[in-house]
Amino acid sequence: MMGLIYTLTTQIKNTKPPLKKQAKPKPTDPNNPMERE
């Protein structure tokens, strides 16, 4: 059963665009040195 769930989730991840592209842009995280201006 776990194999079936894994296959379904893998197909969903491959067909749908990444969540980061779907989600609204988050405000810059001051704790993240990569995003610090």
N, C-alpha and C positions, 0 to 999 in steps of 0.2 A: 504493500500500500504506500509506503514511504517513497518507493521508486516512482510510482505514478504521480504523486504530488510533486516530486522533484522535477519530473519531466514537464509537468504543466507549468510550474513556476519558471523553468528554464525557457520554455517557449514564450511565455509572457514577457520575460526580460528581453528576449531576442526580437520580439515583434514590436513591442512598445518602445518609444524613445525613453532615454534615461529620465528619472524623476527630477533630476536637477534642471533639465531643460523645460519640464512641464511646470515646475513650481515657479512662483513669482520670485524675482531676485531678492535675496535676503540682504538686510543692511550689513555693512561690513562689520566683521567681528573684531573688536579692539584687542582681543586676546590672541588673534591669529596673526603672527608676524608677516605672513604672506599677503594679508589683506590690509595691513597697516599702511596708511599713507604717509 
